[in-house]
Amino acid sequence: MAGAAAEERRLATVVESWLGRPVLVIGDAMLDEWRFADSDRLCREAPAPVLSLRRRISAAGGAANTAVNVAALGGRAVLVAPVGADAAGDELHDCLDRAGVWDRTVNQPGRSTPVKRRMLAGNQILLREDSGDPDDVLEQDGVARLLTALECATEELRAAAHGEVPTLVVCDYGLGSLPAPVRAWLVAARDRYATVALDAHDLADWRGLAPTVVTPSFAEATRLLARAAARSDTHPHLDHSGADPGDGPSELSVGSAPGRPTPAGNTTASDPGGDSADGVRPAPRLPLGRPTGPTGEPTPGEDRVAMTGDGLSVTGTGVTVNAEAGDGVDRAVLAESRLAELRAHTGADVVAVTLDTEGAVVGGADGAPRRSHSTPVPASHAVGAGDVYLAAMTLALAADAPLPTAAQLAQLAATITVSDTGTCVCRREDLLGALDVPAGDPGHPVLVAPDELADIVTAHRDAGRSVVFTNGCFDVLHPGHVRYLQQARALGDLLLVAVNSDGSVRRLKGPDRPVNPVEDRVTLLAALSCVDHVVVFEEDSPADLIETVRPDVYVKGGDYPPEMVPEAPLVRRLGGQVRTLGYVPDRSTSAIIERIRAQATGAPATGHRSDGPGQKLTGRPA
């Protein structure tokens, strides 16, 4: 149990380390529309259900959903993408705003925003209607404005992150948002980004990008290997012909049809012709058929991967690819056996082959494959799970997490989002909750040292959060303190409580205080859900901490105006505001201590209310 807890804490530390990390996402943004209906009869005109629409939900899709997940996981996400000047584009802007994504999309008049509309009854998808034409290319002016947005967003991110080099995520789903000039700009600007993640239906389009990580589906990886086998081995990076934008399916299911016919002119491993002397069939170099279906979608006759009976080869897009694997081969084994080739063909440091409900296979420079598993769920639950995986993997690698840790977190994030129908989004608090870590813990224990404050506050500010600061002795924690701290927390996104040390309390309150040692006082404060961090200070005044924290709001307790708070001039000079909160009547440390003493001596308790949470008029903390 102790080992499991330590492992969860280690993973949670990585999650917290990427808080506020700058990430630029570019690619095919789309709108996901979900229409939930009821159906209890068939129509007269045809054997089709009659649907009564009950609910409609819109969500960001594609590159936009990747950006939403980066923001939800705690990163600072900026999206650059062409978006149509239409109603769907307006809805997509709203989705991005609600998610806290910096919307730097470029409106393209005359071009439709891609939309995937799903109609469901009883949580079963009955049909999907897609709109948005991948052949609707960007005009020259649109490309120029997209490049300008890329340049500005890169510099904006870097400035907001105080010079930190941003991370880049490229989402190319074949919808025309990344024409050749944009790809060329990204390749030329590769050094401006520390970590680069690539998710592309056709990885061959991205020669020269040298990404940190690529996350192809099994079908996309198969397609790349098939095309590599059909070309010269002297070109480790593939040039992509513009004549075949729809080169094969994006999702393939594993079949068991060793006798399945293959396109004319191709052979499978069940055909004895062409075997090598050692009985292992080499990957043939055969001409590829050119499917004419929509970009990135299965075409008739190419919707399956047929594995031969000997388990040595897999057929995809009309080409047999040698798997060099033994009996009982499955998609994970096939992917593991080709990781090195996939890394060579993509130029990536890390390749993560996603296997939808079967998890993923990940490989890095050390050559050791890592296998992760997922829980099988209905297909309607897994829409966008790949975006979640990509966002979490990218953030983890950008935070310098070891590859096994990054793969583990990416799989966990994707898995916990597939519990219901809809476009998947993983929130930071959900991921930390799965690790049994409170979401309020931003990468450090609740109790922190004074020299940790600067980094903690910087991380939160980089994520756009406001900081509330208060201080006091909090000697005997009572309902007045709790209500006061709850009210203080409501004034911002983060509440930091500074507690006087035992020596400081004695100097301020007298030799008989504190009643409770500082270890007990901070333990109780740290247990309150409204308190994010507790720090102990030795001085009589919190001025040094205020200088370090530069709080957006400084809160004290008392029935007097903020101008009378001794720290008010300092807080205002640093750009913050001062708020005073009233007391709960007859709830103060001094009153409680007097009641205890009175009960011990039999004398009546006077019950002061001036020594409540925060400071008295004299400026001495309670």
C-alpha positions as CSV (number, residue, x, y, z in Angstrom):
1,M,0.0,0.0,0.0
2,A,2.8,2.4,0.9
3,G,4.4,1.7,-2.5
4,A,1.2,2.4,-4.4
5,A,0.7,5.7,-2.5
6,A,4.3,6.7,-3.3
7,E,3.8,5.9,-7.0
8,E,0.5,7.9,-7.1
9,R,2.3,10.9,-5.5
10,R,5.1,10.6,-8.0
11,L,2.7,10.7,-10.9
12,A,0.8,13.6,-9.3
13,T,4.0,15.5,-9.0
14,V,4.4,15.3,-12.7
15,V,0.8,16.5,-13.2
16,E,1.5,19.5,-11.0
17,S,4.8,20.2,-12.7
18,W,3.1,21.0,-16.0
19,L,0.7,23.6,-14.4
20,G,0.7,26.7,-16.6
21,R,3.0,25.2,-19.2
22,P,2.6,27.1,-22.5
23,V,1.3,25.0,-25.4
24,L,0.5,26.2,-28.9
25,V,-2.0,23.9,-30.8
26,I,-2.4,24.2,-34.5
27,G,-4.4,22.2,-36.9
28,D,-7.9,21.1,-38.0
29,A,-10.4,22.5,-35.5
30,M,-14.0,21.3,-35.8
31,L,-17.3,21.4,-33.9
32,D,-18.7,18.2,-32.4
33,E,-22.5,18.3,-32.2
34,W,-24.4,15.7,-30.2
35,R,-28.2,15.3,-30.6
36,F,-29.9,13.0,-28.1
37,A,-33.3,11.7,-29.1
38,D,-36.0,9.3,-28.0
39,S,-37.6,6.8,-30.4
40,D,-40.5,4.5,-29.7
41,R,-41.9,3.8,-33.2
42,L,-41.1,3.4,-36.8
43,C,-42.2,5.8,-39.5
44,R,-44.8,4.8,-42.1
45,E,-42.7,5.7,-45.1
46,A,-39.8,3.4,-44.3
47,P,-38.4,1.0,-41.7
48,A,-36.7,3.9,-39.9
49,P,-37.2,5.1,-36.3
50,V,-39.1,8.3,-35.6
51,L,-36.8,10.5,-33.5
52,S,-37.9,13.2,-31.0
53,L,-35.0,15.5,-30.2
54,R,-34.5,16.0,-26.4
55,R,-31.1,17.5,-26.0
56,R,-28.3,19.0,-28.0
57,I,-24.7,19.5,-27.0
58,S,-21.9,21.2,-28.8
59,A,-18.2,20.6,-28.0
60,A,-14.8,21.5,-29.4
61,G,-13.5,18.8,-31.7
62,G,-10.2,17.8,-33.4
63,A,-7.4,20.3,-32.7
64,A,-9.8,22.4,-30.7
65,N,-10.5,19.5,-28.3
66,T,-6.8,18.9,-27.9
67,A,-6.4,22.6,-26.9
68,V,-9.4,22.2,-24.5
69,N,-7.8,19.2,-22.9
70,V,-4.4,21.0,-22.5
71,A,-6.2,23.8,-20.7
72,A,-8.4,21.4,-18.6
73,L,-5.3,19.5,-17.5
74,G,-3.6,22.7,-16.3
75,G,-1.6,23.9,-19.2
76,R,-1.9,27.3,-20.9
77,A,-3.4,26.5,-24.3
78,V,-3.4,28.7,-27.4
79,L,-5.3,27.5,-30.5
80,V,-4.4,28.7,-34.0
81,A,-6.6,27.3,-36.7
82,P,-8.8,28.4,-39.6
83,V,-12.5,28.6,-38.6
84,G,-15.4,29.5,-40.9
85,A,-17.3,32.7,-40.4
86,D,-20.5,30.8,-39.7
87,A,-22.8,29.7,-36.9
88,A,-20.7,26.6,-36.2
89,G,-17.6,28.8,-35.9
90,D,-19.4,31.0,-33.4
91,E,-20.3,27.9,-31.3
92,L,-16.7,26.8,-31.5
93,H,-15.5,30.2,-30.2
94,D,-17.9,29.8,-27.3
95,C,-16.5,26.4,-26.5
96,L,-13.0,27.6,-26.5
97,D,-13.9,30.6,-24.3
98,R,-15.6,28.4,-21.7
99,A,-12.6,26.1,-21.6
100,G,-10.1,28.9,-21.0
101,V,-8.3,28.4,-24.3
102,W,-6.7,31.4,-25.8
103,D,-8.6,31.7,-29.0
104,R,-6.3,32.8,-31.8
105,T,-8.3,31.2,-34.6
106,V,-8.5,32.9,-37.9
107,N,-11.9,33.5,-39.5
108,Q,-12.1,32.3,-43.1
109,P,-15.1,33.9,-45.0
110,G,-16.6,31.6,-47.5
111,R,-15.1,28.5,-45.8
112,S,-17.3,26.3,-43.6
113,T,-16.3,25.2,-40.1
114,P,-16.0,21.4,-40.1
115,V,-18.8,19.8,-38.0
116,K,-19.5,16.2,-37.0
117,R,-23.1,15.8,-36.0
118,R,-24.1,12.6,-34.2
119,M,-27.7,11.5,-33.7
120,L,-28.2,9.2,-30.8
121,A,-31.2,7.2,-29.4
122,G,-30.7,5.3,-26.2
123,N,-27.0,6.3,-26.2
124,Q,-26.6,4.5,-29.4
125,I,-25.2,6.5,-32.4
126,L,-27.7,6.0,-35.2
127,L,-26.0,8.2,-37.8
128,R,-23.2,10.8,-38.2
129,E,-23.4,13.7,-40.6
130,D,-20.2,15.5,-41.5
131,S,-19.9,18.9,-43.1
132,G,-16.8,20.8,-44.2
133,D,-15.0,20.1,-47.4
134,P,-11.3,19.1,-47.2
135,D,-10.9,20.2,-50.8
136,D,-12.0,23.7,-49.8
137,V,-8.4,25.0,-49.7
138,L,-7.3,28.1,-47.9
139,E,-6.9,31.2,-50.1
140,Q,-3.5,32.9,-50.3
141,D,-4.8,35.6,-48.0
142,G,-6.1,33.1,-45.5
143,V,-2.7,31.3,-45.4
144,A,-0.9,34.6,-44.8
145,R,-3.2,35.4,-41.9
146,L,-2.7,32.0,-40.5
147,L,1.0,32.3,-40.6
148,T,0.8,35.7,-38.9
149,A,-1.4,34.2,-36.2
150,L,1.2,31.5,-35.7
151,E,4.0,34.0,-35.3
152,C,2.1,36.2,-32.9
153,A,0.8,33.4,-30.8
154,T,4.3,31.9,-30.4
155,E,5.7,35.2,-29.2
156,E,2.6,35.9,-27.0
157,L,3.0,32.5,-25.3
158,R,6.7,33.0,-24.7
159,A,6.1,36.5,-23.2
160,A,3.3,35.2,-20.9
161,A,5.6,32.4,-19.7
162,H,8.4,34.8,-18.9
163,G,10.6,33.6,-21.7
164,E,9.9,29.9,-21.4
165,V,10.1,28.1,-24.7
166,P,6.6,26.9,-25.7
167,T,5.4,23.5,-26.7
168,L,3.9,22.8,-30.1
169,V,1.1,20.4,-30.9
170,V,0.2,19.7,-34.6
171,C,-3.2,18.1,-35.3
172,D,-3.5,17.3,-39.0
173,Y,-6.6,15.4,-39.8
174,G,-6.6,16.0,-43.6
175,L,-9.2,18.8,-43.5
176,G,-7.1,21.4,-45.2
177,S,-6.1,23.6,-42.3
178,L,-2.4,22.9,-42.8
179,P,-1.4,23.5,-46.4
180,A,2.2,23.2,-47.6
181,P,3.2,26.8,-46.7
182,V,2.1,26.3,-43.1
183,R,3.9,22.9,-42.9
184,A,7.0,24.5,-44.3
185,W,6.8,27.3,-41.7
186,L,6.5,24.9,-38.9
187,V,9.4,22.8,-40.1
188,A,11.6,25.9,-40.5
189,A,10.5,27.2,-37.0
190,R,11.1,23.8,-35.2
191,D,13.8,25.3,-33.0
192,R,11.4,27.8,-31.5
193,Y,9.6,25.0,-29.7
194,A,11.0,22.8,-27.0
195,T,8.6,19.9,-27.3
196,V,6.7,19.1,-30.5
197,A,3.9,16.6,-30.7
198,L,2.4,15.4,-34.0
199,D,-0.9,13.7,-34.6
200,A,-1.5,13.3,-38.3
201,H,-3.6,11.0,-40.5
202,D,-0.8,11.0,-43.0
203,L,2.6,11.2,-41.2
204,A,4.4,11.4,-44.5
205,D,3.3,14.9,-44.9
206,W,5.6,16.1,-42.1
207,R,9.1,15.3,-43.4
208,G,11.7,17.3,-41.5
209,L,9.6,18.3,-38.5
210,A,11.6,16.0,-36.2
211,P,8.8,15.8,-33.6
212,T,9.4,14.8,-30.0
213,V,6.4,12.5,-30.1
214,V,4.0,11.2,-32.7
215,T,0.7,9.4,-31.7
216,P,-0.6,7.5,-34.8
217,S,-3.5,5.1,-34.6
218,F,-2.7,1.5,-35.5
219,A,-4.2,2.2,-39.0
220,E,-2.0,5.3,-39.5
221,A,1.1,3.5,-38.4
222,T,0.2,0.6,-40.8
223,R,-0.3,3.0,-43.6
224,L,3.0,4.6,-43.1
225,L,4.9,1.3,-43.0
226,A,3.0,0.1,-46.1
227,R,4.0,3.2,-48.1
228,A,7.5,2.9,-46.8
229,A,7.7,-0.7,-48.0
230,A,6.5,0.4,-51.4
231,R,9.2,3.1,-51.8
232,S,13.0,3.2,-51.8
233,D,14.7,2.2,-48.6
234,T,17.1,5.1,-49.1
235,H,14.5,7.6,-48.0
236,P,13.9,7.2,-44.2
237,H,11.6,10.2,-44.3
238,L,8.8,9.9,-46.8
239,D,7.8,12.5,-49.3
240,H,4.1,12.6,-49.7
241,S,2.5,12.9,-53.1
242,G,-0.2,15.4,-53.3
243,A,-2.1,13.1,-55.6
244,D,-3.3,10.8,-52.8
245,P,-4.7,12.9,-49.9
246,G,-7.0,10.0,-48.9
247,D,-4.4,7.3,-48.6
248,G,-6.2,4.7,-46.6
249,P,-8.3,4.5,-43.5
250,S,-7.8,6.2,-40.2
251,E,-9.3,3.4,-38.1
252,L,-8.9,-0.3,-38.9
253,S,-10.3,-3.3,-37.0
254,V,-8.4,-6.5,-36.7
255,G,-9.8,-9.4,-38.7
256,S,-9.1,-13.1,-38.8
257,A,-9.5,-13.8,-42.5
258,P,-6.2,-15.3,-43.8
259,G,-7.9,-16.2,-47.1
260,R,-9.3,-12.7,-47.6
261,P,-8.8,-11.5,-51.2
262,T,-6.2,-8.7,-51.8
263,P,-6.1,-6.2,-54.5
264,A,-4.8,-7.4,-57.9
265,G,-1.0,-7.5,-58.1
266,N,-0.5,-7.9,-54.3
267,T,0.4,-11.1,-52.4
268,T,-0.1,-12.0,-48.8
269,A,2.0,-14.3,-46.5
270,S,-0.4,-17.2,-47.3
271,D,0.9,-17.1,-50.8
272,P,4.1,-19.1,-50.9
273,G,5.5,-17.0,-53.7
274,G,8.2,-14.5,-52.7
275,D,9.3,-16.1,-49.4
276,S,12.8,-15.7,-48.3
277,A,15.2,-18.5,-47.6
278,D,14.6,-18.3,-43.9
279,G,10.9,-18.6,-44.3
280,V,10.2,-15.1,-43.1
281,R,8.5,-13.0,-45.8
282,P,10.2,-9.7,-46.5
283,A,8.1,-6.6,-46.8
284,P,7.3,-6.2,-50.5
285,R,7.6,-3.1,-52.5
286,L,4.4,-3.0,-54.4
287,P,2.3,-0.3,-56.1
288,L,-0.3,1.2,-53.9
289,G,-3.9,1.7,-54.9
290,R,-5.3,5.2,-54.6
291,P,-8.5,5.2,-52.7
292,T,-11.0,7.9,-53.5
293,G,-12.9,8.2,-50.2
294,P,-12.9,11.1,-47.8
295,T,-9.5,12.0,-46.3
296,G,-8.7,10.0,-43.2
297,E,-11.8,7.8,-43.4
298,P,-12.1,4.1,-44.4
299,T,-12.9,3.3,-48.0
300,P,-14.8,0.3,-49.4
301,G,-12.7,-2.8,-49.2
302,E,-10.1,-1.2,-47.0
303,D,-11.9,-1.2,-43.7
304,R,-10.0,-4.2,-42.1
305,V,-6.6,-5.4,-41.4
306,A,-6.4,-9.1,-42.3
307,M,-3.8,-11.1,-40.4
308,T,-2.5,-14.3,-42.0
309,G,-2.8,-17.7,-40.3
310,D,0.9,-17.9,-39.5
311,G,0.7,-14.6,-37.7
312,L,3.7,-13.2,-39.6
313,S,2.1,-10.4,-41.7
314,V,-0.6,-7.8,-41.7
315,T,-2.4,-6.5,-44.8
316,G,-3.4,-2.9,-44.9
317,T,-4.1,-0.5,-47.8
318,G,-3.3,-3.3,-50.2
319,V,0.2,-4.0,-49.0
320,T,1.6,-6.8,-46.9
321,V,3.9,-5.7,-44.1
322,N,6.2,-8.1,-42.5
323,A,5.6,-8.2,-38.7
324,E,8.4,-10.6,-37.7
325,A,6.3,-11.9,-34.9
326,G,5.3,-15.4,-33.8
327,D,2.0,-17.2,-33.4
328,G,-0.9,-15.4,-31.7
329,V,0.1,-12.0,-33.0
330,D,-2.2,-9.1,-32.3
331,R,-2.2,-5.4,-33.0
332,A,-0.1,-4.6,-29.9
333,V,2.6,-7.2,-30.9
334,L,2.6,-5.9,-34.4
335,A,3.1,-2.4,-33.2
336,E,5.8,-3.3,-30.8
337,S,7.7,-5.1,-33.6
338,R,7.8,-2.0,-35.8
339,L,8.4,0.8,-33.3
340,A,12.0,1.3,-34.4
341,E,10.9,1.6,-38.0
342,L,8.2,4.0,-37.1
343,R,10.7,6.2,-35.3
344,A,13.0,6.2,-38.3
345,H,10.3,7.0,-40.7
346,T,8.8,9.9,-38.6
347,G,12.1,11.2,-37.2
348,A,10.3,11.2,-33.8
349,D,12.0,10.6,-30.4
350,V,8.9,8.8,-29.2
351,V,6.2,6.9,-31.0
352,A,2.9,6.1,-29.3
353,V,0.7,3.8,-31.4
354,T,-2.8,4.1,-30.0
355,L,-5.0,1.0,-30.2
356,D,-8.4,2.6,-29.2
357,T,-10.0,0.3,-26.5
358,E,-6.9,-1.9,-26.3
359,G,-4.7,0.9,-25.0
360,A,-1.4,1.9,-26.6
361,V,2.2,0.8,-27.4
362,V,4.9,3.3,-26.8
363,G,8.6,3.3,-27.8
364,G,11.5,5.6,-27.3
365,A,15.2,5.8,-28.1
366,D,16.0,3.0,-25.7
367,G,14.1,0.5,-27.9
368,A,12.0,-0.9,-25.0
369,P,8.3,-1.0,-25.8
370,R,5.8,0.1,-23.1
371,R,2.3,-1.4,-23.2
372,S,-0.6,0.3,-21.6
373,H,-4.2,-1.0,-21.4
374,S,-7.6,0.6,-21.4
375,T,-11.1,-0.6,-20.5
376,P,-13.3,-1.5,-23.4
377,V,-16.2,1.0,-23.8
378,P,-18.9,1.7,-26.4
379,A,-17.6,3.7,-29.3
380,S,-19.8,6.7,-28.4
381,H,-17.9,7.0,-25.1
382,A,-14.5,7.2,-26.7
383,V,-14.9,10.1,-29.1
384,G,-12.0,12.5,-28.4
385,A,-10.1,10.1,-26.2
386,G,-7.2,10.3,-28.6
387,D,-7.1,14.1,-28.0
388,V,-6.9,13.5,-24.3
389,Y,-4.1,11.0,-24.7
390,L,-2.2,13.5,-26.9
391,A,-2.7,16.4,-24.5
392,A,-1.5,14.5,-21.5
393,M,1.4,12.8,-23.2
394,T,2.6,16.2,-24.6
395,L,2.3,18.0,-21.2
396,A,4.2,15.1,-19.5
397,L,7.0,15.1,-22.0
398,A,7.2,18.9,-21.9
399,A,7.6,18.7,-18.2
400,D,10.6,16.3,-18.7
401,A,8.8,13.3,-17.3
402,P,10.4,9.9,-18.0
403,L,8.7,8.2,-21.0
404,P,7.1,5.3,-18.9
405,T,5.6,8.0,-16.6
406,A,4.3,10.0,-19.6
407,A,2.8,7.0,-21.2
408,Q,1.1,5.9,-17.9
409,L,-0.4,9.4,-17.3
410,A,-1.6,9.7,-20.9
411,Q,-3.3,6.3,-20.8
412,L,-4.9,7.1,-17.4
413,A,-6.2,10.5,-18.6
414,A,-7.7,8.9,-21.7
415,T,-9.2,6.0,-19.7
416,I,-11.0,8.1,-17.0
417,T,-12.8,10.2,-19.6
418,V,-14.7,7.4,-21.4
419,S,-17.4,6.8,-18.8
420,D,-20.2,8.5,-20.7
421,T,-21.3,9.6,-24.2
422,G,-19.8,12.8,-25.5
423,T,-16.5,14.3,-26.6
424,C,-13.9,13.4,-24.0
425,V,-12.2,16.0,-21.8
426,C,-10.0,15.2,-18.9
427,R,-9.8,17.8,-16.1
428,R,-6.8,18.2,-13.9
429,E,-8.8,17.6,-10.8
430,D,-10.2,14.3,-12.3
431,L,-6.7,13.1,-13.1
432,L,-5.4,14.0,-9.6
433,G,-8.6,12.4,-8.1
434,A,-7.7,9.2,-10.0
435,L,-4.4,9.4,-8.2
436,D,-6.0,10.0,-4.8
437,V,-4.5,13.4,-4.6
438,P,-6.6,16.5,-3.7
439,A,-7.0,18.8,-6.7
440,G,-6.1,21.8,-4.6
441,D,-2.6,20.6,-4.2
442,P,-0.6,22.5,-6.9
443,G,2.5,20.3,-7.1
444,H,3.6,20.7,-3.5
445,P,2.3,19.6,-0.1
446,V,-0.3,22.0,1.5
447,L,2.4,22.9,4.0
448,V,5.2,24.7,2.2
449,A,8.4,26.5,3.1
450,P,8.8,30.2,2.6
451,D,11.4,29.7,-0.1
452,E,8.9,27.6,-2.1
453,L,6.4,30.4,-2.3
454,A,7.8,32.2,-5.3
455,D,7.7,29.2,-7.6
456,I,4.2,28.2,-6.4
457,V,2.7,31.6,-6.9
458,T,4.4,32.0,-10.3
459,A,2.9,28.7,-11.5
460,H,-0.5,29.8,-10.5
461,R,-0.2,33.2,-12.0
462,D,1.0,31.7,-15.3
463,A,-2.2,29.7,-15.3
464,G,-4.2,32.8,-14.9
465,R,-5.2,32.3,-11.2
466,S,-5.5,35.0,-8.6
467,V,-3.8,34.7,-5.2
468,V,-5.5,35.5,-1.8
469,F,-3.2,35.9,1.2
470,T,-4.0,36.1,4.9
471,N,-2.0,35.6,8.1
472,G,-2.6,34.9,11.8
473,C,-1.8,32.8,14.8
474,F,-4.9,30.5,14.5
475,D,-4.1,29.2,18.0
476,V,-7.4,27.5,18.7
477,L,-9.2,26.8,15.4
478,H,-12.9,27.6,15.8
479,P,-16.0,28.3,13.5
480,G,-15.0,31.9,13.3
481,H,-11.7,31.0,11.6
482,V,-13.4,28.5,9.3
483,R,-16.0,31.0,8.1
484,Y,-13.4,33.7,7.7
485,L,-11.1,31.5,5.6
486,Q,-14.0,30.3,3.5
487,Q,-14.9,33.9,2.8
488,A,-11.3,34.7,2.0
489,R,-11.0,31.8,-0.4
490,A,-14.1,33.1,-2.3
491,L,-12.2,36.2,-3.2
492,G,-9.8,34.5,-5.5
493,D,-8.5,31.2,-7.0
494,L,-5.9,30.3,-4.4
495,L,-5.8,30.9,-0.6
496,L,-2.4,31.0,1.0
497,V,-2.4,31.2,4.8
498,A,0.7,32.4,6.7
499,V,0.9,31.2,10.4
500,N,3.0,32.8,13.1
501,S,5.6,30.5,14.6
502,D,5.5,29.6,18.3
503,G,8.2,32.2,19.1
504,S,6.3,34.9,17.1
505,V,3.1,34.1,19.0
506,R,4.8,34.4,22.4
507,R,6.2,37.8,21.5
508,L,2.8,39.0,20.3
509,K,0.4,37.3,22.8
510,G,2.5,36.6,25.9
511,P,4.3,33.7,27.5
512,D,1.2,31.6,27.9
513,R,0.5,31.4,24.2
514,P,0.3,29.6,21.9
515,V,-2.0,27.0,23.5
516,N,-1.3,24.7,20.5
517,P,2.2,24.2,19.0
518,V,2.6,25.3,15.4
519,E,2.7,21.7,14.1
520,D,-0.9,21.2,15.4
521,R,-2.1,24.6,14.1
522,V,-0.9,24.1,10.5
523,T,-2.2,20.5,10.5
524,L,-5.7,21.7,11.2
525,L,-5.5,24.5,8.7
526,A,-4.1,22.2,6.0
527,A,-7.1,19.9,6.5
528,L,-9.6,22.7,5.5
529,S,-10.7,22.4,1.9
530,C,-10.7,26.1,1.4
531,V,-7.0,26.4,2.2
532,D,-4.6,25.7,-0.6
533,H,-1.2,26.3,1.2
534,V,0.0,27.0,4.7
535,V,3.4,28.6,5.4
536,V,5.0,29.3,8.8
537,F,6.9,32.6,9.4
538,E,9.2,33.5,12.3
539,E,8.9,37.3,12.1
540,D,6.3,39.4,13.9
541,S,5.1,40.8,10.6
542,P,4.3,39.0,7.3
543,A,5.8,41.9,5.3
544,D,8.6,39.7,3.8
545,L,6.0,37.1,2.7
546,I,3.8,39.7,1.2
547,E,6.8,41.0,-0.8
548,T,7.4,37.5,-2.1
549,V,3.7,36.6,-2.8
550,R,2.5,40.0,-4.1
551,P,-1.1,38.9,-3.4
552,D,-3.9,40.0,-5.6
553,V,-6.0,40.2,-2.4
554,Y,-4.8,40.6,1.2
555,V,-7.4,39.7,3.7
556,K,-7.7,40.5,7.4
557,G,-10.4,40.1,10.0
558,G,-11.7,43.0,11.9
559,D,-14.5,45.6,12.2
560,Y,-12.4,48.5,10.9
561,P,-11.7,49.9,7.4
562,P,-8.9,48.4,5.3
563,E,-6.9,51.7,5.5
564,M,-6.2,50.8,9.2
565,V,-4.5,47.4,8.3
566,P,-0.8,48.0,8.9
567,E,0.1,46.0,5.8
568,A,-2.3,47.9,3.5
569,P,0.3,50.4,2.1
570,L,2.7,47.6,1.2
571,V,0.0,45.5,-0.5
572,R,-1.3,48.5,-2.5
573,R,2.2,49.4,-3.6
574,L,2.6,45.9,-4.9
575,G,-0.6,46.2,-6.9
576,G,-3.0,44.3,-4.6
577,Q,-6.2,45.2,-2.8
578,V,-7.0,44.9,0.9
579,R,-10.2,43.4,2.3
580,T,-11.4,43.1,5.9
581,L,-13.9,40.5,6.9
582,G,-16.1,40.7,10.0
583,Y,-16.1,38.4,13.0
584,V,-18.5,35.7,14.0
585,P,-19.9,36.9,17.4
586,D,-18.5,35.2,20.5
587,R,-16.2,33.1,18.4
588,S,-12.6,34.0,19.1
589,T,-9.5,32.3,20.4
590,S,-9.4,34.5,23.5
591,A,-13.0,33.9,24.3
592,I,-12.5,30.1,24.1
593,I,-9.4,30.2,26.3
594,E,-11.2,32.3,28.9
595,R,-14.2,29.9,28.9
596,I,-11.8,27.0,29.5
597,R,-10.0,28.8,32.3
598,A,-13.3,29.9,33.9
599,Q,-14.6,26.3,33.9
600,A,-11.3,25.3,35.6
601,T,-11.5,28.0,38.3
602,G,-15.3,28.4,38.6
603,A,-15.1,32.1,37.6
604,P,-17.5,33.6,35.0
605,A,-16.0,34.0,31.5
606,T,-16.1,37.5,30.1
607,G,-15.9,36.5,26.4
608,H,-14.1,39.0,24.3
609,R,-14.8,39.2,20.6
610,S,-11.9,41.4,19.6
611,D,-9.4,38.5,19.4
612,G,-11.0,36.8,16.4
613,P,-9.5,35.6,13.1
614,G,-7.0,37.9,11.5
615,Q,-5.8,40.9,13.5
616,K,-7.0,43.1,16.3
617,L,-7.0,46.9,15.8
618,T,-3.5,46.9,17.2
619,G,-2.3,44.8,14.3
620,R,-1.5,41.7,16.4
621,P,-2.6,38.4,14.8
622,A,-5.1,36.2,16.6
